[in-house]
Amino acid sequence: MLYKEWFSHRLLVIMLVVALLSGSATPVLCSEGPAEVAAAPKHITLTWTDDTRTTQTITWKTAVTSSNGQVQYVEATADGSFFGNVKTVAAKAELFSTDLGDMTIHSVTLTGLKPGIHYLYRVGYGAEWSEVRSFATAAINVPEFKFLVFGDSQSDNYDIWHSVLYQAYEANLDAVFLTNVGDLVEVGQQDCAQWDAWFDAAQQVIGTIPIMPLTGNHETYTPVWGERSMPTMFTAQFKLPNNGPEDLVGQVYSFDYGNVHFVMLDSQEREEGRFVPDMLERQQAWLEKDLAITDKPWKIVFFHRPPYHSKSASENESIRLTFVPVLDRYHVDIVFNGHEHVYARTYSLSNDAMVDRPDKGTIYITAGRSGTKANPNICSNDWHEAFYNPVDEPNYITVKIIGDLLTVKAFKQSGALIDSWSIDKTK
């Protein structure tokens, strides 16, 4: 695509995003019950389940009576019109049974898209259609890109998650996707009101750029104290690559964007081990194969519980012993974690020891928090080079890759810079 055409498309997308964001300043919490689940599409979500250059997966919900669903899409033009060569694709419909009643989850994976192109789309059927939104495919050659990382968003009030996400995206309209490192909600099983609140708070952003999330321990929690489950509400609502190990598909996966290979793992052995007893060993074998075949120069891995923790008591040892040797062997550049609700950056580590150069080890980042829950009684550890406890306000992270240069910045919600650092593969 010529630069002039790209700029026109990008300007169009920014205008659409600004219009969408300005029209959704206050999230609506949907906890009234099944009678309120209408035929109109809600919780429109972009993810990838396949090639980021030529496919786009779109998911949404409607009333259970609305089993029909479609996506209409067209290449974006400078005038932003939704006419011309509009294509229509039928959606797959799945029953989604919840404590608030039954509804339908619709999903479509658009294929055969052109790399590096912006598209306009809407979802619905008959007389019920969403507003027109946009998405963009990855180019064949991506000279640079940025993505957003959010720490745990679990909350007793998802207004905070809403404001952090929207402020982060408005400040980084060039971000091509986002991720959340787990504990998206406080109670992830048998509590649809939590998920309704989370999706309502995020609806415009995750309908414009894909979200590629991972599970935390709270995705397995039920309203019954001490009762745990597999994160089936997570896997039902987020359509993610199915290339993970058996019994963990949709929770463990990998994908490529530009010159980066991304891997999402599941560290919830304590909660899910009773259902998949060898879940860590399965992931270890899968991770070994996955990292062995990638040819991407950058490798970034995510899982919820940090192997190099901030808490004074040693924990997560089984995770460290299982994952870290493989990460060391294939020289993963960065690992992002959550769980502790602090921002922490380790020195470059290899074989549990500090090394003097990033090309000799891995840097581990605990991402902080994007929800209401803070942890005031936590401090840094010997392996941390940077540490910030966001008790005053939540935070977010930007990651920008330009060829051989990767730059990570952590910001408070208000925009104040917490930390900034880079890895340069040419040095």
C-alpha positions, 0 to 999 in steps of 0.5 A: 500500500502506498504511504498516502493510501495508508495515511488516509486509511489510518486517519479514517480509523482514528476518526472512527475510534474517536467517535466510538470512544466519545459515545461510550464514556460510561460503561453499562453494567448488564446484571438485570437478568436474561430478560435484558439480553436483547437480539441486538449484538453486544460484546463485539470482540476481535481476536485472532485464531489464525494468520494475523495477516489474512484473517480476523475473528469476530465474536459477539452475543445476542439473545438465545432466540437469535441463532442467526448472525452475520458479519458484513465487511468491506475494504475501508476507503477515504470517505468511510462509506460502508458501500460497494463490494460488501461481503457477508459471512454467516456466523457460527452460533453456540449456546452460552448458558449462564447464571443469568440465563441462556444467550447465543455466542456468534463467531466468524473467522474472516479468511482471504483478507488482504495483508496491511489493509483496513476494513470496515465491518458490522455484525447482526442479522435482519433488522438488528445490526451493530454500528460500523467498526473497523479492523486492520490486518497485519502487513506482509512486512511490518517495519514497526508496531506497538501493542498494549499490556494490562495487568489484572483487571479484576474489580469490585467496580469495572469503571476503573478497568474502563477508564484505564483501557480507554485512556491507554488506547486514546494515548496509543491509537497506533496499537495493533492489539492488546493483552491482559495477563489474567484475572480479568474478572474477580469470579470467572465461573458461574458469575455472568454479571462479572463478565458483562461488566468487564465486556461492557467496560471494554466494548469499543476498544476490543471491537477495534483492535484484537485482544489476545488474553490469558487466564489467571486463577480468578478465571477458575473461581466460582461464587462458592468459596474454595470451589474451582473449575476449568475456565469454561466461561473464558474459553467460550467468550474468547475465540483464540488459536487452537494450537495448544496442548490437549485439554488446554486448547483456548487457554494455551496458544501461540501466534505471530505478528510481524517479527515477534512470536507470542506465546500464552501459557496457563500457570493455574496448576493449583486450581486446574491441576485436579482436572488436568493433573499433568498440565504443566508437563504438557505445556512444557513439552508443547512449549519446547516444540513451539519455540523450536520451530519459530523463526521469529527474532523476537520471542515474548511469553505470557503467563499469569503467576510470576516465576520471579515473585515480589512476595517475600515467601517463595512460591510458584516454584513448580512453574519456575522449574517447569517453564524457565529452563525452556525459556532459557534454552530458546532465549525468550526475550521477555516474559510478562506476568501478573497476579501480584498487582505490582509493576516489577522488572527483573534484571536479565536472568538466565539459570536463575542468575543475573547476567550482564546483557539481555542477549544472554538472558530473559527479562521478567515483567510483572505487569501491575494492575488495571482494576481496583485491587491493589496490594499495599503489603508487597515489596521488591526482591533481589532480582528486581531492577525496577519496582513500582507498587500502583497503590495510588492509581492503576497502570498499563504498559506499551511495547514497541518493536522497530526491527531490532529495537524493542522498547517497553514503557510503563505508565500510570493511568494519568500518563506519568511514566513509571519505567522505560527500557529497551533491548537492541539486538544490534548491540 
